């Protein structure tokens, strides 16, 4: 079965996070967006722990779901019940979204004479293990009440050692690895390699998270990532942002162990086809490495759904206050000093990547279009799963209607699309464009088609400022050119 996962979220107990980030609201949005597996996140926070305990029940090995009385409250109004039934019909199955226990932890410490500020995702196989880790962090001086994403004085290596000592099935995955101030490779406080950060425990790092300002192809250029999984999640601070990046797994069943094995798998891939549904890819399997598992049932990563990295907040270098933006070539020519204020620029992800990339891995990406006009990015070596780059549906609808993502007009069109065409991921990835046009009009359909093709313009983000996307270029009439191109699948 295919499992669409967003495993980096935050709760209302984290700073700068919407108060709507509650478990029932996450489930409601997950159904609309087509997400099967979520994370409870922030499980180190004592108040959030109580809510988790009162609202979730076990639904499998390391898997949890909302309790039935919360999923189907008796006091639910007829209107709310109708909405819930509509959303349930549009989801790809009757199974409600599930949860696992993963969370983000911030380590701030000094190593090698340099201040390090590193964010890591910690995945654990059960609520019991989560509780043990929380207690261990408190015993080491962590104030878990201060923030849902706690700040600890332990190094990244010591944190990894701690979670493995408590349960060796736990996983640590470096979060948004290129972010200048908080990524493991970040230009401001990061490292040159995973080995520098984790020492002799580096072999226990089985995957990394791309972050919004990088895509998988950028990470394919790093030597030490050749044997590690490339994962993408949303890092959402509000329900509407959930699913802006996703990882789609193939599993026999939804369980923590299946997830862990999928992340740990390093076998080569061979792309056979990409169709207009979530059924992409076939892997070359080495039976001798997993003699007890057949290729078709081995858990694996099928593909990821990516933000356009230029839209991320740190893709280019610059100073937001001075409105100075430099691409990598400008940095090399003019240096990293801001010409306006004389301070050092925040060096962006693209520049930092080029510092660490191995040239032998350049030019290994291929792009192919499937029958609904969706552009797939594949690894010519067959080593990594493919990915797609998309713009959130709300943003497409907003620009098509010359409105904002917050307007009722935009929300109404979005809801109509979901009601008539399926989940958000369905609309963006596989719904025939003529169906989108019938539901929402030709402009929205045109926008969806342009995003599928990558036929958009992006002013890159820098120094904490999101990039600005234009689906229609300045002065370009938003007319209907949304007739799908019929091409062979691959």
Protein Blocks (a to p, Z undefined) as FASTA:
>chain_A
ZZdddfbdcdfkbghiafklcfklmmmmmmmnopabdceejmlpmklmmmmmmmpccebe
hiacddfklmmcfklcfklmmmmmmmmmmpmbfbdcdddddddddddddeehiacddddd
dddfbfklmmmmmmmmmmnopafklpmbdcdfbdfklmmmmmmmmomkbccddehklbmk
lpfklmklmcfbfklmnmmmlmmpmbdcebjmbcfklmmmpmklmmcccdddekiabfkl
gokaccddddfbdcfklmmmmmmpccdcddfbdcfbdcecjddddfklmmmbcfklmccd
fbdcdddfklpmklpgcdfklopacdfklmmmnopadfklopacdddfklmmmmmpcfkl
goiaccdddfkopacdddfklmaccddddddfklmmmmmnopafkbmklmmmmmmmmmmn
opfklmmmmpcfklmmmmnojklmmmmmmmmnopacddddeehiacdddfbdghiacddf
kbccddddZZ
